[in-house]
Amino acid sequence: MGTKPGRTEPVSPPPGPDSRTPCPELLAVAEEAFRGGNYELAAEIYGSQLAELPQPERSLCLRRGDALARAGRAAEALDAYTVAARLGGLRPEELKELVESCALAIREELRLPPWEPALGGGAGGGESSAGDEPAAGPGPFSPAAAASSSTLSAAWDLFRCPRCRLLLCDPVTLHCGHTLCKRCTDTDPGLPAGPCCPSAKSPPSRRDSCPSRVNVVLGNLLEKCFQTESRVRRLASQAESLRHQHELDAALHKYDQALDLAPGDSLLIVQRAELFTVMKKYNQALHDADAVCRSKPLWPKGHYVKAQALSGLGRTEEALKEFLYCVALNPGRGIIKKEAQKDSLFQFNKTLSQESDVYQNSDSSPSHHVLDLHFEDKKTTFKTALSNINLKRELPTDLEDVQNLNIPNKISKEDGETLPQIVPNTKVGESPVILVDASDFECSLCMRLFYEPVTTPCGHTFCLKCLERCLDHTPDCPLCKEKLSEFLASRSYKKTTLTEELILHYLPEELSDRKKVYDDEMKELSNLTKDVPIFVCTMAFPTIPCPLHVFEPRYRLMIRRCMETGTKRFGMCLADELKGFADYGCMLEIRDVRFFPDGSSVVDTVGISRFRVLSHGLRDGYNTANIEYLEDKKVEGPDYEELVHLHDSVYDQAVSWFTSLKENMKAQILNHFGSMPSKESEPQSNPSGPAWYWWLLAVLPLENRAQLAILGMTSLKDRLIAIRRVLIFVTRKRPR
């Protein structure tokens, strides 16, 4: 492992006057060799240092044992550990190197790829998220466990829970858009950590899991396509719950029912075996676990449960072998290593308790004599378990044929010796492709195929656009009428990923047609001359900011569409009693939108250009119009010189008027409209004329009708003359 094999040692008696101590320099060389992987050199140095001592030193024995174990010399390592054990009781963690070296030998014999912690390590200190969950607590919902289930096939990957990797059971869609089993949304620490979304490799937060209920659309689809499998998953989930409540007999009954429906499900069998170990029915547990090991020989979970059952029966030597298999197959599981270390220690203690003390009644004990004591007769069994494991007999490779294996369905509660064997049900797991049709993914609002599906906390799914339009009118679910105020306030309308993936996989043609309809709608809405959305409210002018508080449902929809299409533009017109809105208006561009919890918003806009209305229309409750944009007619020659002179004169007159205003009035104007734009050197550079002109028109005390008339003029000269008259009028009228 490359780490220093440091130990905490008991205090040794003080050496005599002729005692010799190990050479610190050589020990440093040995430790460096160990860290560098040169275990043979490390073992040789530790051995030479021990040979020079009149009495063996426990720490050196342990270090020599670690080095020998890493070098693959297990028998010699056992001798070194035995001497250390006689000098002071061993602890399980002191056999870590021995266990790991044995596991490494097993991996090499099985020709398994080198273990890579970066790929196999999980979120909890190197624990594997890709392996099994060996604890005797909640069920082993994991990718490896899922791979072992005979009720699921590779064609059904879309229907697997991204956390437990099993068929979804009572699917719940979280705020992030991912769908998990309802049980997996709990923050139960007994469940292995799994990714909810790419940026979150931890279980869903309490905020995600609490408000969500079963996704109705996906739940119905699972019941339709996987009726038997869904029932099996539900029975297994009920069994787990009963097990947590310590109702073990009831839990066993649920497992038996599930196995009646899916006799070949290895995960169910190993879960039942775990339950048997809890019930201390070790014979039944061993039978189930052994069947799983023969069916799935490279699945660590089966070997772990088998080891537990063997331990319960007192067959510790066989249990140790199974624990070593587990470590070899899944080195990232620290809990398995600890169990293997404990069993190794038990074997040491068992061996030593049967031996007489070699030091008793002995005046001298040379270290070379002690290290040469192999206890061959009494330790043969232990050495066989650790260093002479016949893997090919116990663990067939994944290429071997195990299809003819009989898997137990129910086990006799009496003796567990004579047990019925049932061949796996080959009908479980047929492809559900032909069962999926467009009606399974039909929006209940637009009656079309889901497009950008979003699921509410109450479990109902709608097209994003359909749901937003409904929430514009009321913060309730369109189907069940549950309050969605918090959902509306969060504005986190994340698309339901699984529903999108299923539609893309099973209904690609229908989705393509649906997308074409959507794209055509967006293209139509993006037209800035035909059916342009019109906000009927107030006067707006080019270059002048126009903040709006949008709260009416029709205008919420209008603003949202402007943002979705990317145009971010709409027309602003005054109301007209006869036509609905005036014949002239200003095109506004959205700069920012700030939403409130109730769905209303403050929209920051600025005037862009003027237009004339050609025809009036209506779309989804808001006004539209066909328009043409207005531009000033440019002049040249003497007319241009006259225009420039008029432009400069009116600008100076406007500055003089604004300067003469009272301070409080100027402050109000500046707060609302900002500072007056500077004079432009070229008055005709902008199609709508200079910006200062529109600022002045906005702040002057004019009626809307008069402002509207000036807005529609396409002659800058005429507009300057008109505004000069207004300035003369307001200047004379102002009290001196």
C-alpha positions in Angstrom: 0.0 0.0 0.0 3.0 2.3 0.2 2.3 3.5 3.7 4.6 3.2 6.7 3.6 0.2 8.7 3.8 2.0 12.0 2.5 0.4 15.2 1.6 1.3 18.7 3.7 -1.1 20.8 3.4 -2.2 24.5 6.2 -1.1 26.7 9.1 -3.7 26.7 11.2 -4.4 29.8 14.4 -2.3 30.0 17.4 -4.0 28.2 20.3 -5.3 30.1 23.8 -3.9 30.0 24.8 -6.1 27.0 21.5 -5.6 25.1 21.7 -4.5 21.5 19.2 -2.4 19.6 18.2 -2.2 15.9 20.2 0.1 13.7 18.1 3.3 13.0 19.8 3.9 9.7 19.0 0.4 8.4 15.5 0.6 9.7 15.1 3.9 7.8 16.3 2.1 4.6 13.9 -0.7 5.2 10.9 1.7 5.6 11.9 3.6 2.5 12.2 0.3 0.6 8.7 -0.7 1.8 7.2 2.6 0.7 8.9 2.2 -2.7 7.5 -1.3 -3.2 10.8 -3.2 -2.7 9.3 -5.6 -0.2 12.0 -8.3 -0.5 14.7 -5.8 0.6 12.6 -4.5 3.4 11.9 -8.1 4.7 15.6 -9.0 4.4 16.7 -5.9 6.5 14.0 -6.5 9.1 15.0 -10.2 9.3 18.7 -9.4 9.7 18.0 -6.9 12.5 15.9 -9.4 14.3 18.6 -12.1 14.0 21.0 -9.8 15.9 18.7 -9.3 18.8 18.8 -11.6 21.9 15.0 -11.3 22.2 12.7 -10.6 19.2 11.1 -7.2 19.1 7.4 -7.2 18.4 7.3 -4.1 16.1 10.1 -5.6 13.9 8.2 -8.9 13.7 5.1 -7.0 12.5 7.0 -5.0 9.9 8.8 -8.1 8.6 5.4 -9.8 8.4 4.0 -6.9 6.4 6.9 -6.9 4.0 6.8 -10.7 3.5 3.1 -10.6 2.9 3.5 -7.9 0.3 6.3 -9.9 -1.3 3.9 -12.8 -1.7 5.6 -15.0 0.9 2.5 -15.7 3.0 3.8 -18.7 4.9 6.8 -16.8 6.2 4.6 -13.8 6.9 2.5 -16.0 9.1 5.5 -17.1 11.1 6.5 -13.4 11.7 2.9 -12.5 12.8 2.8 -15.5 15.1 6.0 -14.4 16.9 4.5 -10.9 17.2 1.3 -12.4 18.6 3.2 -14.3 21.3 5.0 -11.1 22.3 1.8 -9.1 22.6 -1.8 -9.8 21.4 -2.5 -8.8 17.8 -5.1 -6.3 16.8 -7.2 -6.7 13.6 -5.8 -3.6 12.0 -2.3 -5.1 12.3 -3.2 -7.8 9.8 -4.2 -5.3 7.1 -1.2 -5.9 4.9 -1.6 -9.7 5.1 -5.3 -9.5 4.1 -4.6 -7.1 1.2 -1.7 -9.1 -0.1 -3.9 -12.2 -0.2 -6.7 -10.3 -1.9 -4.2 -9.0 -4.5 -3.1 -12.6 -5.2 -6.7 -13.6 -5.7 -7.3 -10.7 -8.2 -4.2 -11.8 -10.1 -5.3 -15.4 -10.3 -8.8 -14.3 -11.4 -7.1 -12.1 -14.0 -9.1 -9.1 -12.8 -8.0 -5.6 -13.9 -5.9 -3.6 -11.4 -8.0 -1.8 -8.8 -8.3 1.9 -9.5 -9.6 3.9 -6.5 -10.4 6.8 -8.7 -12.9 4.7 -10.5 -14.0 2.4 -7.7 -13.8 4.9 -4.8 -17.0 6.5 -3.6 -17.8 9.5 -1.6 -17.0 8.1 1.8 -13.3 7.7 2.3 -12.5 5.4 -0.5 -15.6 3.2 -0.1 -16.8 1.9 -3.4 -20.0 3.2 -4.9 -19.7 0.7 -7.7 -19.6 -2.3 -5.5 -22.0 -3.8 -3.1 -23.4 -2.6 0.2 -22.1 -5.2 2.7 -23.7 -3.9 5.8 -26.4 -5.9 7.4 -28.6 -2.8 7.5 -30.8 -1.6 4.7 -30.8 -3.4 1.4 -27.9 -3.4 -1.0 -29.1 -1.0 -3.6 -26.1 -0.5 -5.8 -24.9 -0.7 -9.4 -23.3 -4.1 -8.8 -26.5 -5.3 -7.1 -28.5 -4.1 -10.0 -26.2 -5.8 -12.5 -26.9 -9.1 -10.7 -30.7 -8.9 -10.9 -32.0 -11.3 -13.5 -35.3 -9.4 -13.8 -33.7 -6.5 -15.6 -31.9 -6.4 -18.9 -29.5 -4.0 -20.6 -32.4 -2.7 -22.8 -34.1 -1.3 -19.7 -31.3 1.0 -18.5 -33.6 4.1 -19.0 -36.0 2.7 -16.4 -33.3 2.2 -13.7 -33.1 4.5 -10.7 -29.9 6.6 -11.1 -29.1 6.0 -7.4 -29.9 2.4 -6.6 -29.6 1.2 -10.3 -32.7 -1.0 -9.9 -36.0 -0.7 -11.8 -37.7 2.5 -10.6 -40.2 1.8 -7.9 -42.7 4.6 -7.0 -40.8 7.1 -9.1 -40.4 10.6 -7.7 -39.1 13.5 -9.7 -37.0 16.0 -7.7 -36.6 19.7 -8.2 -33.5 19.1 -10.3 -35.5 17.1 -12.9 -34.0 13.7 -12.1 -36.2 10.8 -11.1 -35.4 8.4 -8.3 -37.3 5.7 -6.4 -39.3 7.1 -3.6 -37.2 5.1 -1.1 -34.0 6.5 -2.6 -35.1 10.1 -2.0 -34.9 9.5 1.7 -31.7 10.7 3.4 -31.3 7.3 5.1 -27.5 6.9 5.9 -27.8 3.2 5.4 -28.1 3.7 1.6 -24.9 4.0 -0.4 -24.3 7.5 -1.7 -25.1 7.9 -5.4 -25.3 10.8 -7.8 -28.5 12.7 -8.1 -27.2 15.0 -10.9 -23.7 15.6 -12.3 -22.9 18.4 -9.8 -24.3 16.6 -6.8 -22.7 13.3 -5.7 -24.6 13.0 -2.5 -28.1 11.9 -1.6 -31.0 14.3 -2.4 -31.5 17.1 0.1 -34.4 17.1 2.4 -35.8 20.1 0.4 -35.8 17.9 -2.7 -37.3 14.8 -1.2 -40.0 16.0 1.2 -42.5 17.9 -1.1 -42.4 15.5 -4.0 -44.8 12.7 -4.7 -44.9 9.8 -7.1 -44.7 11.0 -10.7 -48.1 10.0 -12.1 -47.0 9.6 -15.8 -43.9 7.5 -15.1 -45.7 5.5 -12.4 -48.4 4.6 -14.8 -45.9 3.7 -17.5 -44.0 1.4 -15.2 -47.1 -0.4 -14.2 -48.0 -0.8 -17.8 -44.6 -2.0 -19.1 -43.3 -3.8 -16.0 -46.3 -5.0 -14.1 -44.6 -8.0 -12.6 -41.3 -6.4 -12.1 -42.9 -3.4 -10.4 -44.7 -5.7 -8.0 -41.5 -7.5 -7.2 -39.7 -4.2 -6.5 -42.6 -3.1 -4.3 -42.6 -6.3 -2.3 -38.9 -6.0 -1.8 -39.2 -2.5 -0.6 -42.0 -3.5 1.8 -39.8 -6.3 3.1 -37.0 -3.8 3.7 -39.3 -1.6 5.7 -40.6 -4.5 7.7 -37.0 -5.5 8.4 -36.2 -2.0 9.8 -39.3 -2.3 12.0 -37.9 -5.7 13.3 -40.9 -7.6 11.9 -38.7 -10.3 10.5 -41.2 -13.0 9.9 -43.4 -10.6 7.9 -40.4 -9.4 6.0 -39.5 -13.0 5.1 -43.0 -13.6 3.8 -42.6 -10.5 1.5 -39.3 -11.9 0.2 -40.9 -15.2 -0.5 -43.8 -13.6 -2.4 -41.3 -11.6 -4.5 -39.3 -14.7 -5.3 -42.5 -16.5 -6.4 -42.8 -13.8 -9.1 -39.0 -13.6 -9.9 -37.4 -16.9 -8.8 -34.0 -16.1 -10.4 -33.5 -12.7 -8.9 -30.1 -12.9 -7.2 -30.6 -9.6 -5.4 -33.8 -10.9 -3.8 -32.1 -14.1 -2.8 -29.1 -12.4 -1.2 -31.4 -10.0 0.6 -33.4 -12.9 2.0 -30.0 -14.5 3.0 -29.2 -11.4 4.9 -32.5 -11.6 6.7 -31.8 -15.2 7.6 -28.5 -14.1 9.2 -30.4 -11.5 11.2 -32.9 -14.2 12.3 -29.8 -16.5 13.1 -31.0 -19.1 10.6 -27.5 -19.6 9.3 -28.2 -22.8 7.4 -30.9 -21.2 5.3 -28.7 -18.1 4.8 -25.8 -20.2 3.7 -27.9 -22.0 1.2 -29.2 -18.8 -0.4 -25.8 -17.1 -0.4 -24.1 -20.2 -1.9 -26.6 -20.3 -4.7 -25.9 -16.6 -5.4 -22.2 -17.2 -5.4 -22.6 -19.9 -7.9 -24.9 -17.8 -10.1 -22.9 -14.6 -9.8 -19.3 -15.7 -8.9 -17.8 -12.2 -9.3 -20.4 -10.4 -7.2 -18.8 -9.4 -3.8 -22.2 -9.2 -2.1 -22.9 -12.9 -2.4 -19.6 -13.8 -0.9 -20.0 -11.3 1.9 -23.4 -12.8 3.0 -22.0 -16.3 2.6 -19.1 -15.3 4.9 -21.5 -14.0 7.5 -23.5 -17.2 7.4 -20.4 -19.3 7.8 -19.2 -17.2 10.7 -22.6 -17.7 12.3 -22.2 -21.5 11.9 -18.7 -21.3 13.5 -16.9 -22.2 10.2 -14.5 -19.4 10.5 -11.9 -20.8 8.2 -14.3 -20.9 5.3 -15.7 -17.5 6.4 -12.2 -16.0 6.2 -11.8 -17.4 2.6 -15.1 -15.7 1.6 -14.1 -12.4 3.2 -10.8 -12.6 1.2 -12.8 -13.1 -2.0 -14.8 -10.0 -1.1 -11.7 -7.9 -0.6 -10.2 -9.2 -3.8 -13.4 -8.4 -5.8 -13.9 -5.1 -4.2 -10.8 -3.7 -2.5 -12.5 -0.3 -1.9 -14.9 -1.7 0.8 -13.1 -1.0 4.1 -15.8 -2.7 6.1 -15.0 -6.0 4.3 -11.3 -5.6 5.0 -12.1 -5.2 8.7 -14.2 -8.3 8.8 -11.4 -10.2 7.0 -8.8 -8.9 9.5 -11.0 -9.9 12.4 -11.4 -13.4 11.1 -7.6 -13.6 10.5 -7.0 -12.6 14.0 -9.5 -15.2 15.2 -7.6 -17.9 13.3 -4.3 -16.7 14.9 -5.8 -16.8 18.4 -7.3 -20.2 17.7 -3.9 -21.6 16.6 -2.0 -20.1 19.4 -4.4 -21.3 22.1 -3.7 -24.9 21.0 0.1 -24.5 21.2 2.3 -24.6 24.3 4.2 -21.5 25.1 7.7 -22.0 23.5 9.2 -19.6 26.0 7.9 -21.4 29.1 10.7 -22.9 31.3 13.3 -21.7 28.8 16.4 -19.9 29.9 17.3 -18.5 26.5 15.3 -18.0 23.3 17.5 -17.0 20.3 15.5 -15.1 17.7 16.6 -17.3 14.9 15.2 -20.3 16.7 11.9 -18.6 17.3 11.5 -17.4 13.6 12.2 -20.9 12.4 9.2 -22.3 14.4 6.5 -22.8 11.8 4.0 -24.8 13.9 3.4 -26.9 10.7 1.1 -29.4 12.2 -1.3 -27.0 13.9 -1.2 -24.1 11.5 -1.7 -26.1 8.2 -5.4 -25.2 8.1 -4.9 -21.5 8.6 -2.1 -21.3 6.0 -4.2 -23.2 3.5 -7.0 -20.7 4.0 -4.7 -17.7 3.4 -2.0 -18.8 1.0 -3.3 -21.9 -0.9 -6.7 -20.8 -2.1 -8.0 -22.8 -5.0 -9.9 -20.1 -6.7 -10.7 -21.9 -9.9 -12.7 -24.4 -8.0 -14.6 -21.9 -6.0 -14.9 -18.9 -8.5 -15.6 -19.7 -12.1 -14.7 -16.9 -14.5 -17.4 -14.7 -16.0 -16.9 -16.7 -19.2 -18.0 -20.0 -17.7 -21.5 -21.3 -18.2 -23.7 -20.9 -15.2 -27.0 -21.0 -16.9 -27.9 -24.4 -15.7 -27.7 -23.4 -12.0 -30.8 -24.0 -10.0 -31.7 -21.1 -7.7 -33.7 -21.7 -4.5 -37.1 -20.0 -4.3 -38.3 -20.9 -0.8 -36.3 -22.5 2.0 -37.6 -24.9 4.6 -37.8 -23.1 7.9 -37.1 -26.2 9.8 -33.7 -27.5 8.8 -32.5 -25.8 5.7 -30.8 -29.0 4.5 -33.3 -30.2 2.0 -34.3 -27.2 0.0 -36.4 -26.9 -3.2 -34.7 -25.7 -6.3 -36.6 -23.6 -8.9 -35.3 -22.7 -12.4 -35.4 -18.9 -13.1 -38.5 -17.7 -14.8 -37.5 -16.8 -18.3 -40.7 -14.8 -19.0 -39.7 -12.0 -16.5 -37.9 -9.2 -18.3 -39.3 -9.1 -21.8 -38.7 -5.9 -23.7 -41.3 -3.1 -23.1 -40.6 -1.2 -26.3 -43.8 -2.3 -28.1 -45.9 -1.2 -25.1 -44.9 2.5 -25.3 -47.0 4.8 -27.4 -47.6 8.5 -27.7 -50.7 8.4 -25.5 -48.5 7.6 -22.5 -46.8 11.0 -22.9 -49.7 13.2 -23.7 -50.0 16.6 -22.0 -53.4 17.0 -20.4 -53.5 20.7 -21.2 -52.6 20.9 -24.9 -53.4 17.3 -25.7 -50.2 16.9 -27.6 -46.9 15.0 -27.0 -44.9 16.4 -24.1 -42.4 19.1 -25.1 -40.0 20.1 -22.4 -41.9 18.2 -19.8 -42.0 19.5 -16.2 -43.2 17.7 -13.2 -44.8 19.5 -10.3 -44.3 18.6 -6.6 -47.7 16.9 -6.6 -46.5 14.5 -9.3 -48.3 15.8 -12.4 -46.4 16.4 -15.7 -47.1 19.1 -18.3 -45.4 20.8 -21.1 -43.3 23.7 -19.7 -45.1 26.3 -21.8 -48.5 24.9 -20.8 -47.7 24.9 -17.1 -46.4 28.4 -17.2 -49.5 29.7 -18.9 -51.7 28.1 -16.2 -49.5 29.5 -13.4 -49.9 32.9 -14.9 -53.6 32.7 -13.9 -53.5 30.8 -10.6 -50.7 29.2 -8.5 -52.5 25.8 -8.4 -51.9 22.5 -10.2 -54.2 22.4 -13.3 -55.2 18.8 -12.4 -55.4 18.3 -8.6 -55.6 22.1 -7.7 -52.9 21.7 -5.1 -51.2 25.0 -4.2 -47.9 25.5 -6.1 -47.0 28.8 -4.6 -43.5 27.7 -3.5 -42.9 26.0 -6.8 -43.9 29.2 -8.6 -41.7 31.3 -6.3 -38.7 29.2 -7.0 -39.0 29.6 -10.8 -37.0 26.3 -11.0 -39.0 24.7 -13.8 -36.4 21.9 -14.5 -37.3 19.6 -17.3 -38.1 16.0 -16.3 -35.0 14.2 -17.7 -36.3 10.7 -17.7 -39.5 11.6 -19.5 -37.5 13.5 -22.2 -35.2 10.5 -22.6 -38.0 8.0 -22.9 -39.8 10.1 -25.6 -36.5 10.5 -27.5 -35.8 6.8 -27.3 -39.2 5.3 -28.0 -41.0 8.0 -30.0 -38.4 9.8 -32.1 -40.7 10.4 -35.0 -43.5 11.8 -32.9 -41.0 14.0 -31.1 -39.6 15.3 -34.3 -43.1 16.3 -35.5 -43.8 17.9 -32.1 -40.5 19.9 -32.3 -41.4 21.1 -35.8 -44.7 22.4 -34.5 -42.9 24.2 -31.7 -40.2 25.6 -33.9 -42.8 26.9 -36.3 -44.6 28.7 -33.4 -41.3 30.2 -32.3 -40.5 31.4 -35.8 -43.9 33.0 -36.0 -43.5 34.7 -32.7 -40.0 35.9 -33.7 -41.4 38.0 -36.5 -40.8 41.7 -35.7 -43.1 43.1 -38.4 -46.0 40.7 -38.4 -48.2 39.9 -35.4 -45.8 41.8 -33.1 -46.9 41.7 -29.5 -48.3 45.0 -28.2 -48.3 46.2 -24.6 -51.2 48.6 -24.3 -50.2 50.9 -21.4 -48.3 54.2 -21.8 -46.2 56.4 -24.0 -42.7 55.2 -24.8 -39.9 56.9 -26.7 -36.7 55.8 -28.5 -33.6 55.7 -26.3 -35.7 56.4 -23.1 -36.0 53.7 -20.3 -39.5 52.4 -19.7 -39.8 50.2 -16.5 -42.9 48.1 -16.3 -44.6 46.1 -13.5 -46.1 43.1 -15.3 -48.8 41.3 -13.3 -51.7 40.5 -15.8 -51.6 36.9 -17.0 -51.7 37.9 -20.7 -48.7 40.1 -20.4 -46.8 37.6 -18.3 -47.2 35.2 -21.2 -46.2 37.9 -23.7 -43.0 38.9 -21.9 -42.1 35.2 -21.4 -42.5 34.6 -25.2 -40.4 37.6 -26.0 -37.6 36.2 -23.9 -37.9 32.6 -25.2 -37.8 33.6 -28.8 -34.7 35.7 -28.2 -36.1 38.9 -29.8 -36.7 40.5 -26.3 -38.8 43.1 -28.1 -42.4 44.2 -28.1 -44.4 47.3 -29.0 -45.8 49.8 -26.6 -48.9 51.8 -27.5 -51.5 54.0 -25.8 -55.0 52.7 -25.4 -57.6 53.8 -27.9 -61.3 53.5 -27.1 -62.3 52.6 -30.7 -59.3 50.6 -32.0 -58.0 49.1 -28.8 -54.7 50.9 -29.1 -53.2 53.8 -31.0 -51.9 53.8 -34.5 -48.3 54.8 -33.5 -46.1 53.3 -30.9 -42.5 52.6 -29.8 -40.6 49.2 -30.0 -39.2 48.4 -26.6 -36.2 46.0 -25.9 -36.1 44.0 -22.6 -32.9 44.6 -20.7 -33.7 42.7 -17.5 -36.6 40.9 -15.8 -36.9 40.5 -12.0 -39.6 38.1 -10.9 -41.6 38.2 -7.6 -42.8 35.1 -5.7 -46.4 35.6 -6.9 -45.3 35.4 -10.5 -45.4 39.1 -11.3 -42.3 40.8 -12.5 -40.6 44.2 -13.0 -39.4 44.5 -16.6 -36.6 46.9 -17.4 -37.0 48.1 -21.0 -35.7 50.8 -23.3 -37.1 52.4 -26.4 -35.5 51.2 -29.7 -37.5 52.6 -32.6 -40.9 54.0 -33.7 -43.5 52.2 -35.7 -46.9 52.7 -37.3 -49.7 50.2 -36.9 -51.0 48.7 -40.2 -53.5 46.3 -38.7 -54.7 45.2 -35.2 -54.8 41.6 -34.0 -55.1 39.4 -30.9 -53.1 36.3 -29.8 -53.8 34.2 -26.6 -55.3 37.2 -24.8 -52.8 39.9 -25.7 -52.8 42.4 -28.6 -50.7 42.1 -31.7 -50.2 44.2 -34.8 -48.7 44.2 -38.2 -46.4 47.3 -38.2 -44.0 49.3 -40.3 -41.0 51.1 -38.8 -40.7 54.9 -39.0 -37.5 56.7 -40.0 -36.8 60.4 -40.4 -36.5 61.8 -43.9 -33.0 63.1 -44.4 -32.3 66.6 -45.9 -29.3 68.0 -47.7 -27.8 71.3 -48.8 -29.3 74.5 -47.5 -32.1 72.5 -45.8 -29.5 70.6 -43.8 -27.7 73.8 -42.7 -31.1 75.2 -41.6 -31.8 72.0 -39.7 -28.5 72.1 -37.9 -29.0 75.7 -36.9 -32.5 74.9 -35.6 -31.3 71.8 -33.8 -28.6 73.8 -31.9 -31.0 76.6 -31.1 -33.7 74.3 -29.7 -31.1 72.3 -27.7 -29.8 75.5 -26.0 -33.3 76.5 -25.3 -34.1 73.2 -23.7 -31.0 73.3 -21.5 -32.0 76.8 -20.4 -35.5 75.7 -19.5 -34.3 72.6 -17.5 -31.7 74.7 -15.6 -34.3 77.2 -14.5 -36.4 74.5 -12.8 -36.6 74.2 -9.1 -34.2 71.8 -7.5 -36.8 69.4 -6.2 -38.4 69.1 -9.7 -35.0 68.6 -11.4 -34.3 65.8 -8.9 -37.5 64.0 -9.7 -36.8 64.2 -13.4 -33.3 63.0 -13.0 -34.3 60.1 -10.8 -36.9 58.9 -13.2 -35.4 59.7 -16.7 -31.7 60.2 -15.9 -29.6 63.0 -17.2 -30.3 64.8 -20.4 -28.3 63.3 -23.3 -25.7 65.5 -24.8 -26.1 67.3 -28.1 -25.1 65.3 -31.1 -22.8 66.6 -33.8 -24.8 65.0 -36.5 -28.6 65.4 -35.9 -29.5 62.9 -38.6 -27.2 60.1 -37.5 -30.1 58.2 -35.8 -33.2 57.2 -37.9 -35.3 58.5 -35.0 -33.4 61.7 -34.4 -31.2 62.8 -31.5 -31.7 61.2 -28.1 -31.9 64.5 -26.2 -35.1 65.3 -28.2 -37.0 62.2 -26.9 -35.7 62.8 -23.4 -37.1 66.4 -23.5 -40.4 65.2 -25.0 -40.8 62.7 -22.2 -40.2 65.2 -19.4 -42.2 68.1 -20.7 -45.7 68.5 -19.3 -47.6 67.5 -22.5 -50.7 65.4 -22.9 -50.3 61.9 -24.3 -52.2 62.9 -27.5 -49.7 65.7 -28.2 -46.8 63.4 -27.5 -48.3 60.7 -29.8 -48.7 63.2 -32.7 -45.0 64.2 -32.4 -44.0 60.5 -32.1 -45.5 59.8 -35.5 -43.7 62.7 -37.4 -41.0 61.6 -39.8 -39.5 65.1 -40.2 -37.0 66.1 -37.6 -37.4 69.8 -38.6 -41.2 69.6 -37.9 -40.5 67.9 -34.5 -38.0 70.6 -33.5 -40.4 73.4 -34.4 -43.1 71.7 -32.4 -41.0 71.2 -29.3 -39.7 74.8 -29.6 -43.3 76.0 -29.4 -43.9 73.9 -26.3 -40.7 75.3 -24.7 -41.8 78.9 -25.4 -45.2 78.1 -23.9 -44.0 76.4 -20.7 -41.3 79.1 -20.2 -43.9 82.0 -20.4 -46.4 80.1 -18.2 -43.9 79.4 -15.4 -44.2 81.9 -12.6 -41.2 84.1 -12.0 
